[in-house]
Amino acid sequence: MSNLSKIFTEILFFFVKVIDLQKNFKGYTTMRKILLNLALIATAVFGTMSVSAQEAKSSCNTKCNVGLEIKSSEVWRGIQVGSGPAFKPTFEIAAGGFAIGAEGTMCTGEELGFESNIYAKYRFPFDLSIELTDYYKGGNWLGVNFDNIAKTHTIEPAIRYDYGKLQFFVALNFMEDKKVDFYGHLAYDFDIFKVTLGAGEGIYTTSPVWGNGGDFAICNIGLEKETAIKINDNFSLPIKGGVTLNPATERFVAYAAIKFTNK
């Protein structure tokens, strides 16, 4: 097992311990089981995976990637986050199929949207990825004290599978005093544009005006096109644009974005 793989497993077990401090919030039992199973699966998979020395040398070089995305509107799974243009910095360390990193969001409109998230993910050679994200949206990072850290964090385990141009994604969103919110989507890249059809519950289908809804429903119908302009060998400038309709909340958003990255 590589050092980064061990780190990923340790992160999963750490979140299990954090969840143990929050036994009173809704979804505790389900969340703990999911994280513990992910940790055990990761331990078994990483422990049994074997590659040749040459493959390991060529595919496990450690890289550090940084980027900055500038968006006209921040749109996430059919939800418009904050208002006005958004800045999204990213920092990631990757080796082989494993990556750990952080990403932020800062909206500049009247409705301020702020996030600073950390994540860990592993992509298997057969294009299946397991991911774990800690969403932090302001307040004391360790809570008022360490015992109520879940007050300022949302934990999300997710699975992503890419089959050619087809992508399958499912995630569970956990936060103290809230039920578990499910989101999943199917996306297909037709070359001319990518189509996404997503469904969810809770935060994804609750009206931003009235606060009603929240039941499971279609929440993300999107069309998106992404291309890249090469600046030099180290930097490229991806340009992305699209539209998103959330039928559950009756919200429609058009957006565009550019991204500077060293990938």
Secondary structure, 3 states (H helix, E strand, C coil): CCHHHHHHHHHHHHHHHHHHCCCCCCCHHHHHHHHHHHHHHHHHHHHHCCCCHHHHHHHCCEEEEEEEEEECCEEECCEEECCCCEEEEEEEEEECCEEEEEEEEEECCCCCCEEEEEEEEEECCCCEEEEEEEEECCCCCCCCCHHHHHHCEEEEEEEEEEECCEEEEEEEEECCCCCCEEEEEEEEECCCCEEEEEEECHHHCECCCCCCECCCEEEEEEEEEEEEEECCCCCEEEEEEEEEEECCCCEEEEEEEEEEECC
